[in-house]
Amino acid sequence: MRDTEHMGPVRASKGSGASDDAVIEMIRQQVLARMDVSRQIEDEEVLELIHTVLQGYSGQAALSIHERQYLTKAVFHALRRLDVLQELIDDTEVTEIMVNGTERIFYEKQGKLHQWHKSFASEEKLQDVIQQIVGNSNRMVNELHPIVDTRLENGARVNIVLKPIAIDGTALSIRRFPEHPITMEQLIEWDSLSRDMAGELRQLVQAGYNIFISGGTGSGKTTFLNALSAYIPQDERIVTIEDSAELQIQGIPNLVRLETRESMLEGVPPITIRDLIRSALRMRPDRIIVGECRGAEALDVLQAMNTGHAGSLSTGHANSAEDMLKRLETMVLMGMEIPLSAIRGQIASGIDILIHLGRFRDGSRKVVQISEVKGLEQEQVRLHELFCFQESGEENGRVKGKWLQTGRLLCRDKLCAAGL
C-alpha cells in the first residue's frame, strides 16, 4: 500500500465554483493514490476507498446522503466502469449510445433520440474509456488502426473511429441488445409481423430453406435473426460466424461460435469472415449462420448455401428486397471477377427466401416484405412476393397498417421432404 500518512482530505468546496467534473476527478485522483497497484483490487475494495476519501471531503457544508451517493457512483464509474456512459448502459430502455467527441453524447430511448446532459471531463478520459473497451475484448485501436468494431461484456456492439479520422472528435457508437433474446412471440405482440407470417416462417426454417434478411441500419436484422433461429431443430449442428459475436442462439446444444480477428500486431495475420466460412465447411455443420454480409464473403455464403448446408441464414444492409439482390451482386464482385450471369445463378439457386425489415418514422420495426426467390427470368433474379405490409396511416403517433398475404410458396420441395 502506498504511504498516505501525509495526504490531506479533499478540500474542494461546494461553494468554491468547482464543477462536478472537477470534484469527481479530484476524488478519483485521491482514490488512485491510495490503491495498491501491485495486486488485483476487487470492486468492493475500490468502493471502500471511495468512502474513505469522501469521509475526508470538507467544504462549506457537509455532504448530504444524496450528494455522497452521487459522488460514490460517479467516481466508481470513472474508475471501474465506462465513466459518464455507464448510467446510459445500465438503463435497459436505452438501445443506442452515440458519442461525438467529449461534449456531445446522444442516446436512443424508446425509438427517440435525446442528448445526454453529461459529457467527458477531457479527451484523455474518453480515450481511457475506449482503451478499456477494446482491452476487454482483446482488440486494439490507435493512430495506425483508428477504426475498430468490438463489443462490451453485455454483448453490445461497439464501433470506434478515432480523431482525426473523425474530424470533430472521436466517434464512439454502442448498440445495445436485450439481455434476454427477443422471441418471435414478442415480435408478434409488438406488431413487427403477423402470427400467420410467423407460422409460415417456422415451417420454412424447420424445412431447411435458406433465408436472407435485409434492412436498413437499426431495422432489427440481428434481433429478427435471433428470433428466427429459435425455430431451428435442436438436434442440428450450427456454426455461427460474425465480426463481433452478437447472435444469441438459444436451445442448440451443438453450437460453434466463430469470430473474426483483426491484425493487431505486425506479423499476426487477420482472420476474416471468408477464412471462417471456409473453416466452417470442414466442421460438418447442418447450417451456417453468418451474422452479416458486408463484402466479398457474400460469395462464400452463397457457395455454402449451394453445397448442402440447407437452412443457412444471413443478413445484409439494403433499402429494399430488390436492392439486396443488387448489393449481393456487387459484394460478390468485390471478391472475384466472374460473369454477372454466374453470380445471379448462385443467388437464384442459393437463397430461397428474402425477408426485408423496415424502421418506421415512429421508431417501430416491422417486416415489410417476405419474398420467395423465384429463379432466373431473362437473366434477372426474380422475386415472388408472399407477404407485404400495407400502411394505413397513424394513430396516436404510431404507424398503423396490416400484413397482406399476396402469394403462395411456389417451391415446396423442401417442405414435402421435411413432412411439413
C-alpha positions in Angstrom: 0.0 0.0 0.0 1.3 3.5 -0.8 2.2 5.8 2.1 -0.8 8.1 2.6 0.1 9.4 6.0 0.8 12.9 4.7 -2.2 13.0 2.4 -4.8 15.5 3.5 -8.5 15.3 2.8 -10.1 16.6 -0.4 -10.6 20.4 0.1 -12.8 21.3 -2.8 -15.7 23.4 -1.5 -19.2 23.1 -2.9 -19.4 26.8 -2.9 -16.0 27.4 -4.5 -17.3 27.2 -8.0 -15.7 23.8 -8.7 -17.6 21.9 -11.3 -18.9 18.4 -10.7 -16.3 17.1 -13.1 -13.5 18.8 -11.2 -14.7 17.4 -7.9 -15.2 13.9 -9.3 -11.7 14.0 -10.8 -10.2 15.3 -7.6 -11.7 12.4 -5.6 -10.7 9.9 -8.3 -7.1 11.0 -8.0 -7.2 10.7 -4.2 -8.6 7.1 -4.6 -5.9 6.2 -7.2 -3.2 7.5 -4.8 -4.5 5.1 -2.1 -4.8 2.0 -4.3 -2.3 -0.8 -4.1 -1.3 -1.2 -7.7 0.8 -4.3 -7.0 -2.2 -6.6 -6.8 -5.7 -7.1 -8.3 -8.2 -4.9 -6.3 -11.8 -6.0 -6.2 -14.7 -3.6 -6.7 -15.7 -3.8 -3.0 -12.2 -2.5 -2.0 -12.5 0.3 -4.5 -15.8 1.3 -3.0 -14.3 1.3 0.5 -11.5 3.6 -0.7 -14.1 5.9 -2.2 -16.0 6.0 1.1 -12.8 6.7 3.0 -11.9 9.6 0.8 -15.4 11.0 1.0 -15.2 10.9 4.7 -12.4 13.4 4.5 -14.2 15.6 1.9 -14.8 19.0 3.5 -16.5 22.2 2.3 -18.7 24.9 3.5 -21.4 22.3 4.3 -21.5 18.6 4.9 -22.3 16.3 2.1 -25.9 15.1 2.0 -26.7 11.5 1.6 -27.8 12.1 -2.0 -24.6 14.0 -2.8 -22.5 11.2 -1.2 -24.3 8.6 -3.3 -23.9 10.6 -6.4 -20.2 11.1 -5.9 -19.6 7.5 -5.0 -21.3 6.2 -8.1 -19.6 8.8 -10.4 -16.1 8.1 -9.0 -16.7 4.3 -9.2 -17.9 4.5 -12.8 -14.9 6.7 -13.7 -12.5 4.1 -12.1 -14.1 0.8 -12.9 -16.8 1.3 -15.5 -17.3 3.5 -18.6 -17.4 6.8 -16.8 -20.4 9.1 -17.8 -21.7 6.4 -20.2 -22.3 3.8 -17.5 -25.6 5.3 -16.4 -26.9 5.0 -20.0 -25.5 1.5 -20.4 -27.3 0.4 -17.2 -30.6 1.8 -18.4 -32.3 -1.2 -20.1 -34.5 1.1 -22.2 -31.5 2.8 -23.9 -30.9 0.9 -27.1 -28.1 3.1 -28.7 -25.4 5.5 -27.4 -23.6 7.9 -29.8 -20.5 9.8 -28.7 -19.4 12.7 -30.9 -16.3 13.9 -29.2 -16.1 14.7 -25.5 -19.0 17.2 -25.3 -21.8 15.7 -27.4 -23.4 12.4 -26.3 -26.7 11.2 -27.7 -28.8 8.2 -26.9 -31.9 6.4 -28.3 -34.6 5.5 -25.9 -38.0 4.1 -26.9 -37.2 4.9 -30.5 -36.4 8.6 -29.9 -33.1 10.4 -29.9 -32.0 12.5 -26.9 -28.9 14.5 -26.0 -27.3 13.4 -22.7 -26.7 16.2 -20.2 -23.3 14.8 -19.2 -20.0 14.9 -21.0 -16.5 13.6 -20.7 -14.2 15.7 -18.5 -11.4 15.5 -21.1 -10.2 13.9 -24.2 -7.9 11.8 -22.1 -10.8 10.4 -20.2 -12.7 9.5 -23.4 -9.5 7.7 -24.6 -9.2 5.8 -21.3 -12.8 4.5 -21.7 -12.1 3.5 -25.3 -8.9 1.6 -24.3 -10.8 -0.1 -21.6 -13.5 -1.3 -24.0 -11.1 -2.6 -26.6 -8.8 -4.1 -24.0 -11.6 -6.2 -22.5 -12.3 -7.7 -25.9 -8.7 -8.3 -27.0 -8.8 -5.7 -29.7 -6.6 -2.7 -30.4 -7.2 0.9 -31.6 -4.6 3.6 -32.1 -3.3 6.0 -34.7 -2.2 3.2 -37.0 -5.5 1.3 -36.6 -8.0 4.2 -35.9 -11.2 2.1 -36.7 -12.4 -0.9 -34.8 -15.5 -3.0 -34.3 -15.8 -4.7 -30.9 -18.3 -5.5 -28.2 -19.0 -4.9 -24.5 -19.2 -7.7 -21.9 -23.0 -7.5 -22.1 -22.9 -8.2 -25.9 -23.5 -4.6 -27.0 -22.0 -3.8 -30.4 -19.3 -1.1 -30.4 -17.8 0.9 -33.3 -14.9 3.3 -32.7 -13.4 5.9 -35.0 -10.6 8.0 -33.6 -9.8 11.5 -34.5 -8.6 12.9 -36.8 -10.3 10.3 -38.9 -13.4 11.5 -37.1 -12.9 15.2 -37.8 -14.9 16.7 -35.0 -13.7 14.4 -32.3 -13.5 10.7 -31.6 -16.7 8.9 -32.5 -18.0 6.0 -30.3 -21.2 4.1 -31.1 -22.7 1.5 -28.8 -25.7 -0.5 -29.9 -27.3 -2.5 -27.1 -29.0 -5.8 -27.5 -31.6 -7.2 -25.0 -30.1 -9.2 -22.1 -32.7 -11.9 -22.9 -33.2 -12.7 -26.6 -36.4 -11.4 -28.0 -38.7 -14.2 -29.1 -40.9 -14.3 -32.2 -43.9 -14.2 -29.8 -42.7 -10.8 -28.5 -42.2 -9.5 -32.1 -45.8 -10.5 -32.8 -47.0 -8.7 -29.7 -45.0 -5.6 -30.8 -46.7 -5.7 -34.3 -43.4 -6.4 -36.0 -45.1 -9.2 -38.0 -48.4 -11.2 -38.0 -48.9 -14.6 -36.4 -49.6 -16.1 -39.9 -46.3 -14.9 -41.1 -44.5 -16.3 -38.1 -46.2 -19.7 -38.6 -45.1 -19.7 -42.2 -41.5 -18.8 -41.3 -41.4 -21.6 -38.7 -42.1 -24.1 -41.3 -39.6 -22.6 -43.7 -36.8 -22.7 -41.1 -37.6 -26.2 -40.0 -37.7 -27.4 -43.6 -34.3 -26.0 -44.3 -35.0 -23.1 -46.6 -32.0 -20.7 -47.0 -33.1 -17.4 -45.7 -31.6 -13.9 -46.1 -32.7 -11.0 -44.0 -32.2 -7.4 -45.4 -33.0 -4.0 -44.0 -31.5 -0.6 -43.3 -29.4 0.4 -40.3 -31.3 -0.1 -37.0 -34.1 -2.1 -38.6 -33.7 -5.0 -36.3 -31.9 -7.6 -38.5 -29.9 -9.2 -35.8 -32.8 -9.3 -33.4 -35.0 -10.9 -36.1 -32.3 -13.4 -37.0 -32.1 -14.4 -33.3 -35.8 -14.9 -33.1 -35.9 -16.9 -36.3 -33.1 -19.2 -35.1 -35.4 -20.4 -32.3 -37.2 -22.5 -35.0 -34.1 -24.5 -35.8 -34.4 -28.1 -34.7 -32.4 -28.8 -31.6 -30.7 -31.9 -32.9 -28.8 -30.0 -35.6 -25.2 -28.7 -35.6 -24.9 -25.0 -36.1 -21.9 -22.8 -36.8 -22.2 -19.0 -36.4 -19.7 -16.6 -38.0 -19.5 -12.9 -37.0 -17.2 -9.9 -37.0 -18.1 -9.3 -33.3 -20.2 -12.0 -31.6 -23.7 -10.6 -31.2 -26.0 -13.5 -32.0 -27.9 -15.1 -29.1 -28.7 -18.6 -30.5 -30.7 -20.4 -27.9 -31.6 -24.1 -27.4 -28.9 -25.6 -29.7 -26.5 -27.8 -27.8 -24.3 -28.5 -30.8 -23.3 -24.9 -31.4 -20.0 -23.5 -32.6 -19.4 -19.7 -32.4 -16.7 -18.2 -34.5 -15.4 -14.6 -34.5 -13.0 -12.7 -36.8 -9.7 -11.4 -35.6 -8.1 -8.1 -36.7 -4.4 -7.8 -37.5 -3.3 -6.1 -34.2 0.4 -6.7 -34.3 3.0 -6.9 -37.1 3.3 -10.5 -38.3 -0.1 -11.5 -36.8 -2.4 -12.2 -39.8 -6.1 -11.2 -39.6 -8.8 -13.9 -39.5 -11.6 -12.8 -41.9 -15.2 -14.0 -42.3 -14.1 -15.7 -45.5 -11.5 -17.6 -43.6 -14.1 -18.7 -41.0 -16.6 -19.8 -43.6 -14.0 -22.0 -45.3 -13.1 -23.5 -42.0 -16.8 -23.9 -41.0 -17.4 -26.0 -44.1 -15.0 -28.6 -42.6 -16.8 -28.7 -39.3 -19.8 -30.8 -40.6 -22.4 -28.1 -39.9 -26.0 -28.7 -40.8 -26.5 -24.9 -41.1 -24.1 -21.9 -41.2 -25.3 -18.6 -39.9 -23.3 -15.5 -41.0 -24.2 -12.5 -38.8 -23.9 -10.0 -41.7 -22.6 -10.0 -45.3 -20.7 -6.8 -46.0 -18.2 -7.6 -48.7 -16.5 -10.4 -50.6 -17.7 -13.0 -48.1 -21.1 -12.9 -49.9 -19.6 -15.3 -52.5 -18.7 -17.8 -49.7 -22.1 -17.5 -48.1 -23.8 -18.3 -51.5 -21.5 -21.2 -52.1 -22.2 -22.6 -48.6 -25.9 -22.4 -49.4 -25.4 -24.1 -52.7 -23.3 -27.0 -51.3 -25.7 -28.9 -49.0 -26.0 -26.6 -46.0 -29.7 -26.2 -46.2 -31.3 -23.8 -43.8 -28.4 -21.4 -43.6 -29.1 -17.8 -42.6 -27.5 -14.4 -43.0 -28.3 -10.7 -43.1 -27.3 -7.6 -45.2 -27.9 -3.9 -45.5 -30.3 -2.7 -48.2 -33.2 -0.3 -48.7 -35.5 -3.0 -50.3 -35.5 -6.6 -51.2 -34.7 -5.8 -54.8 -31.8 -3.6 -53.7 -30.4 -6.5 -51.6 -30.2 -8.6 -54.7 -28.1 -5.9 -56.5 -25.9 -5.4 -53.4 -25.2 -9.2 -53.3 -24.0 -9.0 -56.9 -21.7 -6.1 -56.0 -20.4 -7.8 -52.9 -19.6 -11.0 -54.8 -17.7 -8.9 -57.5 -15.6 -7.4 -54.6 -14.1 -10.9 -54.1 -13.9 -12.3 -57.6 -14.4 -11.2 -61.1 -16.9 -13.7 -62.5 -19.6 -13.2 -65.1 -22.7 -11.5 -63.7 -24.9 -14.3 -65.1 -23.0 -16.8 -62.9 -23.4 -14.6 -59.8 -27.1 -14.3 -60.4 -27.3 -18.1 -60.9 -25.7 -18.5 -57.5 -28.1 -16.1 -55.9 -31.2 -17.7 -57.5 -30.2 -21.3 -56.5 -28.7 -20.4 -53.1 -31.3 -18.1 -51.5 -34.8 -19.4 -51.1 -36.5 -16.7 -49.0 -35.7 -13.0 -48.7 -37.1 -11.1 -45.7 -37.0 -7.3 -45.7 -37.3 -5.3 -42.5 -38.0 -1.6 -42.1 -37.8 1.0 -39.4 -40.7 3.4 -39.5 -40.9 7.1 -38.5 -42.4 6.3 -35.1 -39.4 4.1 -34.2 -41.2 0.8 -34.8 -39.5 -2.0 -36.7 -41.6 -4.3 -38.9 -41.3 -7.0 -41.5 -42.0 -5.0 -44.7 -41.9 -7.9 -47.2 -41.3 -11.6 -47.4 -40.5 -12.9 -50.9 -39.5 -16.2 -52.4 -36.6 -16.1 -54.8 -38.4 -17.5 -57.8 -35.4 -18.0 -60.1 -33.9 -16.5 -63.2 -36.0 -14.9 -65.8 -34.4 -13.2 -68.8 -31.1 -13.3 -66.9 -32.5 -11.4 -63.9 -33.2 -12.8 -60.4 -37.0 -12.6 -59.9 -38.8 -12.4 -56.6 -42.3 -13.8 -55.8 -43.9 -11.8 -53.0 -45.6 -13.8 -50.3 -46.4 -11.2 -47.7 -46.2 -7.4 -47.5 -47.1 -4.6 -45.0 -49.6 -2.1 -46.1 -49.6 1.1 -44.2 -53.0 2.7 -43.4 -52.0 5.9 -41.5 -51.1 6.9 -37.9 -52.9 6.7 -34.6 -51.6 8.5 -31.5 -48.2 8.9 -33.2 -48.0 5.2 -34.1 -47.8 3.8 -37.6 -50.8 1.6 -38.4 -51.4 -1.0 -41.1 -51.8 -4.7 -41.8 -50.0 -7.5 -43.4 -51.4 -9.0 -46.6 -50.6 -12.4 -48.0 -50.0 -11.7 -51.6 -48.8 -15.0 -52.8 -48.3 -18.7 -52.1 -45.0 -20.5 -51.9 -44.1 -22.0 -55.3 -41.2 -24.2 -54.4 -42.5 -26.7 -51.9 -39.9 -29.5 -52.3 -38.2 -28.9 -49.0 -41.5 -28.7 -47.2 -42.5 -32.0 -48.6 -39.2 -33.6 -47.9 -39.5 -32.5 -44.3 -43.0 -33.8 -44.0 -44.4 -30.3 -43.5 
